[in-house]
Amino acid sequence: MRRDDCYTTQLIDNNGEFNASGLQDFVRKIKLADCGLSYAVVAIMGPQSSGKSTLLNHLFHTNFREMDAYKGRVQTTKGVWVAKCVGIEPCTIAMDLEGTDGRERGEDDTTFEKQSALFALAISDVVLINIWCHDIGREHAANRPLLKTVFEVMVRLFSPRKTTLLFVIRDKTKTPLPHLESILKEDIKKIWHAVHKPDSLKDTPLSEFFNVEIFALSSYEEKEKKFKEEVAQLRQRFFRSISPGGIAGDRRGVIPASGFSFSAQQIWKTIKENKDLNLPAHKVMVATVRCEEIAKEKFNHLTTDERWLALDEAVKKGPVLGFGRKLSSIIESYFKEYDTETAFFDDEVKKAKRKQLVSRVLEFVYPSYVILLGHLRSKAFENFKKRLEQSMNDGEGFASAVCKCTKTCMLEFDQGSADAAVQLANWDPSKFREKLRHDIDRHASSVQNEKLSGMIASYEKRLTEALTSPVRSLLEASGKDTWASIRKILQHETETTISKFSVDIASFELDQEKVDSMVLNLRNHARNVVENRAREEAGKALMHMKDRFSTVFYHDNDSMPRAWTGEEDIRTITKDARAASLRVLSVLAAIRLDEKPDKIENILTSSLMNDVVASSSSKDKSFGPSSDPLASSKWEEVTVKDTLITPVQCKSLWRQFKAETEYMVTQAITAQEAYKRGNNWLPPPWAILAMFVLGFNEIMLLLRNPLYLVVIFVVYLFSKALWIQMDVGRAFQSGTLGGLLSISSQLLPSVINLLKRLAEQAHGHTNSQASRPSPPSVNSRSFRSQTLYSNHTNTILEPSAVTNVESSVSSNVDSSSDSEIEYSSPSAGQAD
């Protein structure tokens, strides 16, 4: 080993200034921080120019500055110097103190002497006290003030460190060493007892504070070889000095090597400020500062750790498998480093600062944990939605699908959160789990409401379709058992639908109360459908009454169209038709879904069929004080809600109905009379008898002269042709005067036309088309259709009458010689 490896550094200069930066460089160069507690500090003190530096250089191979004998006995070491002992294990630091009792400092010597002595005792494990052999036993020798100073400052340490005091007797004489030892130890005890001590330490023996050892060396100047041999023997005492049995094996309150620099600086500061030095408190203070520094260093390293940065970046993008294991591994490595570097500091301080470090680190990485749980929650929620939809598409029941999917997704989240858990952290993922459960419940409720709404709407639509057409048909028919049939259909369709609905709704596993509410809503919907149809049809009551009247009036019991031949009792038919129409009105007057009896039909029949308004019925007490049972806005035994047409409205409708159906009756009567006239062409028997009696001479004249018969027959045919061609009957429908004017204006042209046609037939100029039967023209068809039906009432005439009219027209057309165009003239086409 070279002496240059000792890295000698001045720790405290002669002005008492502490060289903090120099000490830090010294600690870094000798790598003291890596030693933990495996290091020792050896200090030497003694009178000035007593060979302290020389002894250290020979003993530890250091290179402290030594006194030059040729320059005289002057102060060589100023302040306090430190150096690494070369070749000594464990790492040992030698500390060379400025000598005591020097003339250079004068009166201030004792102050610095006590300060440096206290400093050496506070940080050293072994203190070498260099004394001259010839001063042993002297009352006023230089060693006495030195020992007194050492003992006084030791008392100020408050707590003994069990420092080893190694007295090195320099320039020993022929006096045996045991004799010197006994004298020296006796002097040491006297000095210890003479030192002023606190009451708590008055009876404390010297052995509680010090281990006292004595070693003698020959004169370096006179017996250099002997001196070096003895120093070599002493050097062996410092190998494994801190091991049990070593020279400093029972030391106490050791500051870890990483805190040595800070501890030395703080101790010297306390000494300079003349404060009582409490080494246990100082030890705690050093541990606090160093543990904080180490914790801060580890935290800063963590924040820039590439592994952590990569993991944090990956978490921001999505879930990371093994997050908890990876993060635990990263932070545990820094906690282990902290534990290693703080292993030798105060246990309580170390644990407290470690707890703070753990808390700070976990607080730092917690946001990533939160982000990860957010990803896990989102992923589990999305999986729940997909699985629920797939399960329902596969036909699984809603409740069981929700239960199964919820269980699966919650298990996935629990597994993910367990995988994300950090060993040292007591992070609770329950909030995220509750949020996931809340989201799942909310989505399930939303889907359930959507499904239930769709299902209810479907069943309501089914009820509407199943009830609308039958109810409308029954109300249009308005028979005696209309409402009974409606109730039957309503009950059947409602129960059928509810039965199917109950089967479908069972998969939702709803509360019975909620199911009952839905079923009740379906029942109400079905009832509302019927009521709405009833109100709709009640709004068309007049139309239905007219349709019913027309059906009954124009058709017989076999639903065959009536022909007004004169044998029909129009009064009875009208009464029956009105009764049927009145039944329609009574059916549409109120809703009868509750099977409650009412007197609506009886009241309407008694009040309207006989056209008597309460004259006879006013005696009936059931109608109340009003003389007119229809002069009311409500029906008895019928609620306002179920009333469709009030009594007053019924009376008004009946009046309007009669007014609009009077024309049908009038047309029927007219058609019947016309039929009678058409079939009764013979005069009455009395007229025939009178004609025969009164015209007997004329009849005989005709029989005697047949030529008169021919003339009369020709005149008849000519008149008949003129009648048809001029449409005399049609002309007089607009009035007598108008008919006469129309006939007078057409008479001459019609006569000329007939004569012309007769002349053409007589000369044989009739063309081939005229000789063939011609198809009926549009006007001829119009003529036949208008003969069958009335212009406004669609009244059906007797088929035989139509046949007679057509045959008469056909015969006249065939017998005439006029053209087809002339036959279908407007006046002929409009014949009644």
C-alpha positions in Angstrom: 0.0 0.0 0.0 1.2 3.5 -0.8 1.0 6.3 1.7 -0.7 8.4 -1.0 -3.8 6.2 -0.5 -4.4 7.7 2.9 -6.0 10.9 1.4 -4.9 13.3 4.2 -7.3 16.2 4.7 -7.5 19.0 7.2 -10.9 18.7 8.9 -10.8 21.7 11.2 -8.4 24.6 10.6 -6.6 26.5 13.3 -9.4 29.1 13.4 -12.0 26.4 14.2 -13.7 26.4 10.7 -15.0 23.0 9.7 -14.0 21.9 6.2 -17.3 20.3 5.1 -16.5 20.0 1.4 -13.1 18.6 2.1 -14.6 16.0 4.4 -17.2 15.0 1.8 -14.4 14.6 -0.8 -12.4 12.5 1.7 -15.4 10.3 2.4 -16.1 9.8 -1.3 -12.5 9.0 -2.1 -12.1 6.4 0.5 -15.7 5.1 -0.2 -16.6 5.3 3.5 -20.3 5.3 2.7 -20.1 1.7 1.6 -18.7 0.5 4.9 -21.9 0.8 7.0 -20.8 0.3 10.6 -17.7 -1.5 9.6 -15.3 1.3 10.2 -13.3 2.8 13.1 -12.0 6.3 14.1 -8.8 6.6 16.0 -7.7 10.0 17.4 -4.5 11.0 19.1 -4.0 13.8 21.6 -1.2 14.9 23.7 1.2 17.7 24.5 2.6 19.7 21.6 5.8 18.3 20.0 5.3 14.9 21.7 5.6 13.0 18.5 1.9 12.4 17.8 2.1 12.7 14.0 5.2 10.6 13.9 3.5 7.8 15.9 0.4 7.9 13.6 2.5 7.8 10.5 4.4 4.8 11.7 1.4 3.1 13.2 -1.1 3.6 10.3 1.2 4.4 7.3 -0.3 7.9 7.0 1.5 11.0 5.9 0.8 13.6 8.5 3.2 16.4 8.7 5.9 15.7 11.3 8.1 18.1 13.3 11.5 19.0 12.0 13.9 18.5 15.0 16.5 20.7 13.4 14.0 23.7 13.4 13.3 23.4 17.1 10.2 22.3 19.0 7.4 24.3 17.4 3.8 23.6 16.6 3.5 21.3 13.6 -0.2 20.2 13.5 -2.7 23.1 13.4 -6.3 22.2 13.9 -7.5 18.7 13.2 -6.4 16.5 10.3 -7.8 13.1 9.1 -6.4 10.4 7.0 -7.2 6.9 6.0 -5.2 4.2 7.7 -3.4 2.2 5.0 -3.6 -1.5 5.1 -5.9 -1.7 8.1 -9.2 -3.7 8.1 -11.8 -2.6 8.8 -11.6 0.9 7.3 -9.9 3.0 9.9 -9.7 6.8 10.0 -6.8 8.4 11.9 -7.4 11.8 13.4 -4.4 14.0 14.4 -5.3 16.7 16.9 -3.4 19.9 17.5 -1.2 19.5 20.6 -2.1 20.8 24.0 -0.1 23.2 26.1 1.3 25.0 23.1 2.7 28.5 23.4 1.4 29.6 20.0 -2.2 29.9 21.1 -1.5 31.5 24.5 -4.6 32.0 26.7 -7.0 30.7 24.0 -5.2 27.3 24.1 -7.5 25.8 26.7 -10.7 26.7 24.7 -9.6 25.0 21.5 -8.0 22.2 23.5 -11.4 21.3 25.2 -13.3 21.7 21.9 -11.0 19.5 20.0 -10.9 16.9 22.8 -14.6 16.8 23.1 -14.9 16.5 19.3 -12.4 13.6 19.2 -14.2 11.8 22.1 -17.6 12.2 20.4 -16.6 10.7 17.1 -13.6 8.4 17.9 -13.7 4.8 19.0 -10.1 4.7 20.2 -8.2 7.7 21.6 -4.5 7.5 21.8 -3.1 9.7 24.6 0.6 10.4 24.0 2.5 11.0 27.3 6.1 11.2 28.3 7.4 8.5 30.5 9.2 10.9 32.8 5.9 12.8 33.5 4.3 9.8 35.1 3.8 10.4 38.9 4.4 14.1 38.7 1.6 16.3 40.2 2.0 19.1 37.7 3.1 17.2 34.7 1.6 17.9 31.3 -0.5 14.7 31.4 -2.6 15.9 34.3 -4.2 18.9 32.5 -4.7 16.7 29.4 -6.5 13.9 31.4 -8.5 16.5 33.3 -9.7 18.0 30.1 -10.6 14.6 28.6 -12.6 13.6 31.7 -14.4 16.9 31.9 -15.5 17.0 28.3 -16.6 13.3 28.6 -19.0 14.2 31.3 -20.6 16.7 28.9 -21.4 14.0 26.4 -24.3 13.1 28.7 -24.1 9.4 27.7 -20.8 7.4 27.7 -19.7 5.9 24.3 -17.4 3.4 26.0 -14.4 4.9 24.3 -11.0 3.1 24.6 -8.3 5.3 26.1 -4.9 3.9 25.0 -2.1 5.6 26.9 1.1 5.4 24.8 4.1 6.0 27.1 6.8 7.5 25.0 10.5 7.1 25.6 10.1 4.5 28.3 12.9 4.0 30.8 14.2 1.1 32.7 11.3 1.3 35.1 9.3 -1.9 34.7 6.0 -1.4 32.8 3.7 -2.9 35.5 5.1 -0.3 38.0 4.4 2.5 35.5 0.9 1.1 34.9 0.0 1.1 38.5 1.2 4.6 39.0 -0.6 5.8 35.9 -3.9 4.2 36.8 -3.8 5.6 40.3 -3.2 9.0 38.8 -6.1 8.5 36.4 -8.5 7.6 39.3 -7.5 10.6 41.2 -8.1 12.9 38.2 -11.5 11.2 37.6 -12.6 11.7 41.2 -11.4 15.3 41.1 -13.5 16.1 38.0 -16.7 18.0 38.8 -19.6 15.7 37.7 -23.4 16.0 37.7 -25.2 14.4 40.6 -26.4 11.6 38.4 -22.8 10.7 37.6 -21.1 11.2 41.0 -20.8 7.5 41.8 -20.3 6.4 38.2 -17.0 4.5 37.9 -14.5 5.3 35.2 -15.0 1.9 33.5 -18.6 3.0 32.5 -17.0 5.6 30.2 -13.6 4.2 29.2 -11.7 1.1 28.6 -8.2 2.1 29.8 -5.1 0.4 28.2 -1.4 1.2 28.4 1.4 0.6 25.9 5.0 1.7 26.1 7.3 2.7 23.3 11.0 3.2 23.2 12.6 6.4 22.2 12.2 7.1 18.5 15.4 9.1 18.3 17.7 6.8 20.4 16.2 3.4 19.7 14.5 3.8 16.3 14.6 0.2 15.4 13.2 -0.9 18.7 10.6 1.8 18.4 9.4 0.5 15.0 9.3 -3.1 16.2 7.1 -2.0 19.1 4.9 0.1 16.8 4.4 -2.9 14.6 3.2 -4.8 17.6 0.8 -2.1 18.5 -0.4 -1.9 14.8 -1.7 -5.5 15.1 -4.1 -4.4 17.8 -6.0 -2.3 15.2 -6.7 -5.2 12.9 -10.4 -6.2 13.4 -10.5 -3.6 16.1 -14.3 -3.5 16.2 -14.8 -7.2 16.4 -15.8 -8.7 19.7 -12.6 -8.8 21.8 -11.0 -6.1 19.7 -9.6 -2.9 21.0 -12.9 -1.1 20.3 -15.1 -4.2 20.4 -17.6 -2.8 23.0 -18.1 0.7 21.5 -21.6 2.2 21.6 -23.7 4.6 19.6 -21.9 4.2 16.3 -23.0 6.5 13.5 -23.3 4.7 10.1 -20.5 5.5 7.7 -22.9 7.3 5.3 -23.7 9.7 8.1 -20.2 10.3 9.3 -19.6 13.5 7.4 -22.9 15.1 8.5 -22.5 13.8 12.0 -19.0 15.3 12.4 -20.1 18.6 11.0 -23.1 18.8 13.4 -21.0 17.8 16.4 -18.4 20.4 15.8 -21.2 23.0 15.2 -22.7 22.1 18.6 -19.4 22.2 20.3 -18.5 25.6 18.8 -21.8 27.0 20.0 -20.9 25.8 23.5 -24.0 23.7 23.8 -24.2 20.5 25.8 -23.5 17.6 23.4 -26.2 14.9 23.7 -24.9 12.1 21.7 -28.0 10.0 21.7 -30.1 12.9 20.5 -27.3 13.7 18.0 -27.4 10.1 16.8 -31.2 10.4 16.2 -30.7 13.7 14.5 -28.1 12.3 12.2 -30.3 9.3 11.4 -33.2 11.6 10.7 -31.3 13.7 8.3 -29.5 10.9 6.5 -32.6 8.7 6.2 -34.5 11.7 4.8 -31.7 12.2 2.3 -31.6 8.6 1.3 -35.4 8.4 1.0 -35.4 11.5 -1.2 -32.7 10.1 -3.3 -34.6 6.8 -3.8 -37.8 8.6 -4.6 -36.0 10.8 -7.2 -34.5 7.7 -8.8 -37.9 6.0 -8.9 -39.5 9.0 -10.7 -36.9 8.7 -13.5 -36.7 4.9 -13.6 -37.2 3.7 -17.2 -39.1 0.6 -16.0 -41.6 2.8 -14.1 -41.9 5.3 -17.0 -42.6 2.4 -19.5 -45.1 0.8 -17.1 -46.9 4.2 -16.5 -47.1 4.9 -20.3 -48.5 1.4 -21.0 -51.2 1.9 -18.3 -52.4 5.1 -19.9 -53.1 3.1 -23.1 -55.0 0.3 -21.5 -54.9 -2.6 -19.0 -51.5 -4.0 -18.2 -51.3 -7.7 -17.2 -49.2 -8.2 -14.1 -49.3 -4.5 -13.2 -49.2 -5.1 -9.5 -46.3 -7.6 -9.7 -44.3 -5.3 -12.0 -44.9 -2.2 -9.9 -44.2 -4.0 -6.7 -40.9 -5.3 -8.1 -39.8 -1.8 -9.1 -40.7 0.0 -5.8 -39.4 -2.9 -3.7 -36.0 -2.6 -5.3 -35.8 1.0 -4.0 -37.2 0.1 -0.6 -34.5 -2.6 -0.4 -31.8 -0.1 -1.3 -33.2 2.2 1.3 -33.1 -0.5 3.9 -29.5 -1.4 2.9 -28.2 2.2 3.2 -30.1 2.9 6.4 -29.4 -0.4 8.1 -27.1 1.1 10.7 -29.1 4.2 11.6 -31.4 4.5 14.6 -34.1 1.8 14.2 -37.1 4.0 15.0 -35.9 6.8 12.8 -35.2 4.4 10.0 -38.6 2.8 10.2 -40.4 6.2 10.4 -38.6 7.5 7.4 -39.2 4.3 5.5 -42.8 4.6 6.2 -42.8 8.1 4.9 -40.9 6.9 1.8 -43.4 4.1 1.2 -46.3 6.5 1.7 -44.8 9.0 -0.8 -44.0 6.4 -3.4 -47.4 4.8 -3.2 -49.0 8.2 -3.4 -46.9 8.9 -6.5 -47.8 5.6 -8.3 -51.4 5.6 -7.1 -52.8 7.6 -10.2 -51.5 4.8 -12.5 -53.3 2.3 -10.3 -56.5 4.4 -10.6 -56.2 4.6 -14.3 -55.7 0.9 -14.5 -58.8 0.2 -12.4 -60.7 2.6 -14.7 -59.6 0.5 -17.7 -60.6 -2.7 -15.9 -64.0 -1.2 -15.0 -64.6 0.0 -18.6 -63.5 -3.3 -20.1 -65.7 -5.3 -17.7 -68.6 -3.0 -18.4 -68.2 -3.3 -22.2 -67.9 -7.1 -21.8 -71.1 -7.1 -19.8 -73.0 -5.3 -22.5 -71.8 -7.5 -25.2 -72.4 -10.7 -23.3 -75.9 -9.6 -22.2 -76.8 -8.8 -25.8 -75.4 -12.2 -27.0 -77.2 -14.1 -24.3 -80.5 -12.5 -25.1 -80.0 -13.1 -28.8 -79.4 -16.8 -27.9 -82.8 -16.9 -26.3 -81.7 -16.9 -22.7 -84.0 -15.3 -20.1 -83.3 -11.7 -19.2 -82.9 -12.1 -15.5 -80.7 -15.2 -15.7 -78.6 -13.6 -18.5 -78.1 -10.5 -16.4 -77.1 -12.6 -13.3 -74.7 -14.7 -15.3 -73.1 -11.8 -17.2 -72.8 -9.7 -14.0 -71.2 -12.6 -12.1 -68.7 -13.2 -14.9 -67.8 -9.5 -15.4 -67.5 -8.8 -11.7 -65.2 -11.9 -11.4 -63.1 -10.5 -14.2 -62.8 -7.1 -12.5 -61.9 -8.8 -9.2 -59.2 -10.8 -10.9 -57.9 -7.7 -12.7 -57.9 -5.6 -9.5 -56.1 -8.5 -7.6 -53.5 -8.6 -10.4 -53.1 -4.8 -10.1 -52.7 -4.9 -6.3 -49.4 -3.6 -5.0 -48.0 -5.6 -2.0 -47.2 -2.7 0.3 -50.3 -0.8 -0.6 -53.5 -1.3 1.1 -55.5 0.2 -1.8 -59.2 -0.6 -1.8 -60.7 -1.2 -5.3 -64.2 -1.3 -3.7 -65.2 2.2 -5.0 -64.4 1.1 -8.6 -66.2 -2.2 -8.0 -69.2 -0.3 -6.7 -69.1 2.0 -9.7 -68.9 -1.0 -12.0 -71.8 -2.6 -10.3 -73.8 0.6 -10.5 -73.0 0.9 -14.2 -74.1 -2.7 -14.8 -77.3 -2.3 -12.8 -78.1 1.0 -14.6 -77.5 -0.6 -18.0 -79.4 -3.7 -17.1 -82.3 -1.6 -15.9 -82.1 0.4 -19.1 -82.2 -2.7 -21.3 -84.9 -4.2 -19.1 -87.0 -1.1 -19.5 -86.4 -1.0 -23.2 -87.3 -4.7 -23.6 -90.3 -4.4 -21.4 -91.5 -1.3 -23.3 -91.1 -3.1 -26.6 -92.8 -6.1 -25.2 -95.7 -4.1 -23.8 -96.0 -2.1 -27.0 -96.1 -5.4 -29.0 -98.8 -6.8 -26.8 -100.7 -3.6 -26.8 -100.5 -3.6 -30.6 -101.7 -7.2 -30.6 -104.6 -6.3 -28.5 -105.5 -3.3 -30.6 -105.4 -5.4 -33.8 -107.4 -8.2 -32.2 -110.1 -5.9 -30.8 -110.4 -3.1 -33.3 -112.0 -4.9 -36.3 -114.4 -7.2 -34.3 -115.6 -4.4 -32.1 -116.1 -2.0 -35.0 -118.0 -4.7 -36.9 -120.2 -5.5 -33.9 -120.9 -1.8 -33.2 -121.8 -1.3 -36.9 -124.1 -4.3 -36.7 -125.5 -3.0 -33.3 -127.6 -6.1 -32.6 -129.4 -7.0 -29.4 -126.3 -8.8 -27.9 -123.7 -6.4 -29.3 -122.2 -5.4 -25.9 -122.4 -9.0 -24.6 -120.4 -10.1 -27.6 -118.0 -7.2 -27.2 -117.4 -8.2 -23.5 -116.9 -11.8 -24.5 -114.3 -10.8 -27.2 -112.6 -8.4 -24.8 -112.3 -11.0 -22.1 -111.1 -13.7 -24.5 -108.5 -11.5 -26.2 -107.4 -9.9 -22.9 -106.9 -13.2 -21.1 -105.2 -14.8 -24.1 -102.8 -11.9 -24.4 -102.1 -11.7 -20.7 -101.4 -15.4 -20.6 -98.8 -15.1 -23.3 -97.5 -11.9 -21.7 -97.1 -13.6 -18.3 -95.0 -16.4 -19.9 -92.7 -13.9 -21.6 -92.4 -11.6 -18.6 -91.4 -14.5 -16.3 -87.9 -14.4 -17.7 -87.4 -11.0 -16.2 -88.1 -12.2 -12.6 -89.8 -9.0 -11.6 -91.6 -8.3 -8.4 -95.1 -9.6 -8.4 -96.4 -6.1 -7.6 -94.7 -4.8 -10.8 -96.0 -7.7 -12.9 -99.6 -7.1 -11.6 -99.2 -3.4 -12.5 -98.2 -4.3 -16.1 -101.1 -6.8 -16.4 -103.5 -4.2 -15.1 -102.1 -1.7 -17.7 -102.7 -4.3 -20.4 -106.3 -4.8 -19.2 -106.8 -1.1 -19.2 -105.4 -0.7 -22.6 -107.7 -3.4 -24.0 -110.7 -1.6 -22.4 -109.5 1.7 -23.8 -109.3 0.2 -27.3 -112.9 -0.9 -27.0 -114.0 2.4 -25.5 -112.1 4.4 -28.2 -113.7 2.3 -31.0 -117.1 2.9 -29.3 -116.6 6.6 -29.2 -115.4 6.6 -32.8 -118.5 4.7 -33.9 -120.7 6.8 -31.7 -119.4 9.8 -33.6 -120.8 8.2 -36.8 -124.1 7.2 -35.2 -126.3 9.1 -37.7 -124.5 7.4 -40.6 -125.0 4.0 -39.0 -128.6 4.7 -38.3 -129.2 5.7 -41.9 -127.4 2.7 -43.2 -129.4 0.4 -41.0 -132.7 2.1 -42.1 -131.7 1.8 -45.7 -130.8 -1.9 -45.3 -134.0 -2.8 -43.5 -136.2 -0.6 -45.7 -134.9 -1.7 -49.1 -134.4 -5.4 -48.3 -136.7 -8.1 -47.1 -136.1 -10.7 -44.4 -134.1 -12.8 -46.9 -131.9 -9.8 -47.7 -133.4 -9.6 -51.1 -134.1 -6.1 -52.6 -137.6 -5.0 -52.3 -139.8 -4.3 -55.4 -142.5 -1.8 -54.6 -145.4 -3.8 -56.3 -148.1 -2.3 -54.2 -148.5 -5.2 -51.9 -145.9 -4.0 -49.4 -147.0 -2.3 -46.1 -144.7 0.7 -46.3 -145.8 2.0 -42.9 -144.9 -1.3 -41.2 -141.6 -1.5 -43.1 -140.8 2.1 -42.1 -141.6 1.4 -38.5 -139.4 -1.7 -38.5 -136.5 0.2 -40.2 -136.8 3.0 -37.7 -136.9 0.5 -34.8 -133.7 -1.1 -36.1 -132.1 2.3 -36.5 -133.2 3.2 -32.9 -131.5 0.0 -31.7 -128.3 1.2 -33.3 -128.7 4.5 -31.5 -129.3 2.7 -28.1 -126.3 0.5 -28.6 -124.0 3.5 -29.4 -125.4 5.7 -26.7 -123.3 4.2 -23.9 -120.4 1.9 -23.1 -121.6 -1.3 -21.4 -118.5 -3.2 -20.4 -119.4 -3.6 -16.8 -122.7 -5.6 -17.4 -124.8 -3.1 -15.5 -128.4 -3.0 -16.6 -129.8 0.2 -18.1 -133.0 1.5 -19.6 -131.6 3.4 -22.6 -133.4 1.3 -25.3 -136.7 1.4 -23.5 -136.5 5.2 -23.0 -135.5 5.8 -26.6 -138.3 3.5 -27.8 -141.0 5.0 -25.7 -139.9 8.5 -26.4 -139.0 8.5 -30.0 -140.8 5.6 -31.8 -144.2 7.0 -31.0 -143.1 10.6 -31.4 -144.4 11.3 -28.0 -142.2 13.3 -25.8 -142.8 12.3 -22.2 -146.5 12.8 -22.3 -147.2 9.3 -21.3 -143.9 8.5 -19.7 -144.0 11.5 -17.4 -146.1 9.4 -15.2 -143.3 7.0 -14.7 -141.5 8.0 -11.6 -138.2 6.4 -12.8 -137.7 9.3 -15.1 -137.5 11.8 -12.3 -139.3 15.1 -12.1 -138.6 16.0 -15.8 -141.5 15.7 -18.2 -139.2 14.7 -21.0 -136.9 11.8 -20.3 -134.6 12.9 -23.1 -134.3 16.4 -21.7 -131.2 15.5 -19.8 -127.4 15.4 -20.2 -126.9 12.0 -18.7 -128.5 8.6 -18.5 -129.6 7.0 -15.3 -127.4 4.1 -14.1 -124.7 5.1 -16.6 -121.6 7.1 -15.5 -120.5 10.1 -17.4 -117.4 8.3 -18.4 -119.4 5.6 -20.1 -121.8 8.0 -21.8 -121.2 8.3 -25.5 -124.4 10.1 -26.6 -126.4 12.0 -24.1 -130.3 11.9 -24.1 -130.4 15.4 -25.5 -128.0 14.4 -28.3 -130.1 11.3 -29.0 -133.2 13.4 -29.4 -131.4 15.7 -31.8 -129.9 12.8 -33.8 -133.3 11.2 -34.1 -134.9 14.3 -35.4 -132.1 14.7 -38.0 -132.4 11.0 -38.9 -136.1 11.2 -39.6 -135.7 14.3 -41.7 -133.0 12.6 -43.8 -134.9 9.4 -44.2 -138.3 10.9 -45.1 -137.3 11.2 -48.7 -136.7 7.4 -48.9 -140.2 6.7 -47.7 -141.7 9.3 -50.0 -139.9 7.8 -53.0 -141.1 4.3 -52.0 -144.7 5.5 -51.8 -144.3 7.2 -55.2 -142.8 4.1 -56.8 -145.6 2.0 -55.4 -148.3 4.3 -56.8 -146.5 4.5 -60.1 -146.4 0.7 -60.3 -150.1 0.5 -59.5 -150.9 3.0 -62.2 -148.7 1.1 -64.7 -150.5 -2.2 -64.1 -154.0 -0.8 -63.7 -154.5 0.3 -67.4 -158.1 -0.9 -67.5 -160.8 1.4 -66.2 -162.8 0.3 -63.3 -165.6 -2.2 -63.9 -168.3 0.4 -63.5 -166.6 2.6 -66.0 -166.5 -0.3 -68.5 -170.2 -1.0 -67.9 -171.1 2.6 -68.4 -169.0 2.9 -71.5 -170.6 -0.3 -72.9 -174.2 1.0 -72.2 -173.6 4.6 -73.3 -171.5 3.7 -76.3 -173.5 0.7 -77.5 -174.6 2.6 -80.7 -170.9 3.6 -81.5 -169.8 0.0 -80.9 -172.4 -1.3 -83.2 -171.4 1.3 -85.8 -167.8 0.2 -85.6 -168.7 -3.4 -85.9 -170.8 -2.7 -89.0 -168.1 -0.6 -90.6 -164.7 -2.2 -90.1 -163.0 0.6 -91.9 -163.5 2.7 -88.8 -161.6 0.2 -86.8 -158.7 0.4 -89.2 -158.7 4.2 -89.0 -158.9 4.1 -85.3 -156.0 1.6 -85.1 -153.9 3.7 -87.4 -154.6 6.8 -85.3 -153.7 4.9 -82.2 -150.4 3.8 -83.6 -149.5 7.2 -84.9 -150.4 8.8 -81.5 -148.4 6.2 -79.6 -145.4 6.9 -81.8 -145.7 10.6 -81.2 -146.1 10.0 -77.5 -142.9 8.0 -77.3 -140.9 10.3 -79.6 -141.9 13.5 -77.8 -141.7 11.8 -74.3 -144.9 13.4 -73.3 -144.8 12.0 -69.7 -141.3 13.4 -69.2 -142.3 16.8 -70.5 -145.1 17.2 -68.0 -143.0 16.3 -65.0 -141.7 19.9 -65.0 -145.2 21.2 -64.9 -148.4 21.5 -67.1 -147.5 24.8 -68.7 -144.0 23.7 -69.5 -145.2 20.4 -70.8 -147.7 22.1 -73.2 -145.1 24.5 -74.5 -142.6 21.6 -75.0 -145.2 19.5 -76.8 -146.4 22.3 -79.0 -142.9 23.1 -80.1 -142.1 19.5 -81.0 -145.5 18.5 -82.4 -145.1 19.6 -86.1 -141.5 18.4 -86.5 -142.5 15.0 -84.9 -145.5 14.7 -87.2 -143.4 15.5 -90.3 -140.7 13.1 -89.2 -143.2 10.2 -88.7 -144.9 10.9 -92.1 -141.6 11.0 -93.8 -140.6 7.7 -92.3 -143.9 6.2 -93.3 -143.5 7.4 -96.8 -140.0 5.9 -97.1 -141.3 2.6 -95.9 -144.2 2.7 -98.4 -141.8 3.3 -101.3 -139.3 0.6 -100.2 -136.3 2.9 -99.6 -135.5 1.6 -96.2 -131.8 0.7 -96.0 -130.4 -2.6 -94.8 -129.3 -1.2 -91.4 -132.8 0.1 -90.7 -134.2 -3.4 -91.5 -131.9 -5.0 -88.9 -132.4 -4.8 -85.1 -130.0 -2.1 -83.9 -128.2 -2.4 -80.5 -129.4 -0.1 -77.8 -127.6 3.2 -77.7 -126.2 4.9 -74.7 -129.4 6.9 -74.3 -131.5 3.8 -74.6 -129.5 2.2 -71.8 -129.9 5.3 -69.8 -133.5 5.1 -70.5 -133.8 1.6 -69.1 -131.6 2.4 -66.0 -133.6 5.4 -65.2 -136.8 3.4 -65.6 -135.5 0.9 -63.0 -134.1 3.4 -60.5 -135.2 6.8 -59.3 -132.9 9.7 -59.8 -132.4 10.5 -56.1 -133.6 7.6 -54.0 -132.4 4.4 -55.9 -136.0 3.2 -55.6 -136.4 -0.2 -57.3 -139.4 -0.6 -59.6 -141.3 -3.7 -60.5 -139.5 -5.7 -63.1 -142.7 -6.4 -65.0 -143.4 -2.7 -65.4 -139.9 -2.2 -66.8 -140.5 -5.1 -69.2 -143.7 -3.6 -70.4 -142.2 -0.2 -71.0 -139.3 -1.7 -72.9 -141.4 -4.0 -74.9 -143.7 -1.1 -75.8 -140.8 1.1 -76.8 -139.3 -1.7 -78.8 -142.5 -2.5 -80.6 -142.9 1.2 -81.5 -139.3 1.4 -82.7 -139.7 -1.7 -84.8 -143.0 -0.5 -86.3 -141.6 2.9 -87.2 -139.5 3.5 -90.2 -137.3 6.2 -88.6 -133.6 5.8 -88.1 -131.7 4.7 -85.0 -130.4 8.2 -84.3 -133.9 9.5 -84.2 -135.0 6.8 -81.8 -132.3 7.7 -79.4 -133.0 11.4 -79.3 -132.5 13.3 -76.0 -136.2 13.6 -75.4 -136.8 9.9 -75.8 -133.7 9.0 -73.7 -135.0 10.9 -70.8 -138.4 9.2 -70.6 -139.4 8.2 -67.1 
